[in-house]
Amino acid sequence: QVQLVESGGGLVQAGGSLRLSCAASGRTFNNYAMGWFRQAPGKEREFVAADCWNGGITYYTDSVKARFTISRDNTKNTVYLQMNSLKPEDTAVYYCAARRDYTCDKRQGTDYDYWGQGTQVTVSS
């Protein structure tokens, strides 16, 4: 079992930055691939970013490429999502997710086994 707790959300103006954190506990963190998803009001949950279990390769949905960066610190059992140049359309609840799988580039929510509770990100125009 893996427990995930997100933090770092908040209200920011367009063009600003936020860094989300997701702290994991319960199992060996570096055996898990991590992902970030988001869900805006009235919309389906969508993939944002993911890494491989070894953290070496990262993947992004097109709308956040060059603005968002996923990274991890295995010594702290934490994965991050650095979000720069934020836009109002980035407003959503952001969720981190974990899966124990040695394949990469998984973008469906059903590919992930564990989820955090979510953190709200609001970008004002």
N, C-alpha and C positions, 0 to 999 in steps of 0.2 A: 504494500500500500504506500502511496506517495501523497503527501499533503502539500498543496500549493497555496501560497498567499501572495496576492498582488498588492502593490502599493505604488504611490507616485502620481496617481491621477490628480486632476484638478481643472481649474478654469484658466485658460491662457488666451491671449489675443492672437489673431491670425499673424503668422510669421514667427511666432515664438516657438519655444522648445519645451519639452518635458522628457523626463526619463522614468520609465516604468521599471519596477523591479518585481521579480517573482521569486520568492524564497521557497525552496523545496525541502521537505524533510521526510524521513521514513525509510528511504532506500538509497542505494548508491547512486548519487546524482549523475555521475559521469557515464552511467550505462543507459541513460535516457536521452532521446532526442526531444527537443523542446520546440514549442510553437506559440505564436501569438495570433489570436483571432479577435474580431470585434463585431459588435452588433449595434447598429443604430436603431432608433425608434422606428417601428413599422417595417423594418427590413430584416432579411435573414442574416444569420451569422456568416461572416466571411473571413477567409484566410488573410493574414497580414504578412507574417514572416515565420521562418522556421530555420533550425539548424540540423545538422547531423548529430548522431550520438557523440561523435568525437569533436563536435563544434567547429570542424575545419571548413565546412562549406555552408553557405547560407542562401536562403531563397526568399524572395519577396513578391508580393503581388505588384503588378505594374504601377498602380496608382501611388505606391509609397517608395518605389525605387529611387535611390539617390537622396531620399529624405530621412528614411528610417534605417536603423541599424540594430540587428539582434546580436547579442554577445552573451557570453557566460563567464562566470568565475567559479570553477569547480571547487576551489578552496572554501568558498562561501555558500556553496549549493544554491547559487542564485543565477537567474538569467535576466537580462536587461533588454529593454526596447528603448533606444534613444530615438526620439522623434523631433526632427527639426523642420523648419519652414511649415509649420502646421497650418492647415486650412480648415475652414468651417466644416467641410465635408468629412474631416477626420473625426468629428464628434461622434462618440459611441462609448459603449461599455467595452473595455478591453479585457480579454481573458488570456491567461497563459494555460498551456496544456502540455502534458508529458506523455510520451509513449516509449515503451521498451522494445526497440526494434532497430536492427542494424541496417535497415534500408534508409534512404534519404528522400528528400523532396516529397513529403507527404502533406497534402493541402486540404484534405477533407477532415471535418471534425470527427467523423467516425473512425479515423485512423488513430485517434488519441484515446488514452485510457484514463487519464486523470486531468481534472480541471480545477482551476481556482475559482474564487467567488466573483471575480471581476472588479475592475476599478473604472470609475467614470472619467472620461476625458471630454471636456467641453471647450471648443474653440470658438471664440466670438469674432465677428467680422468688424 
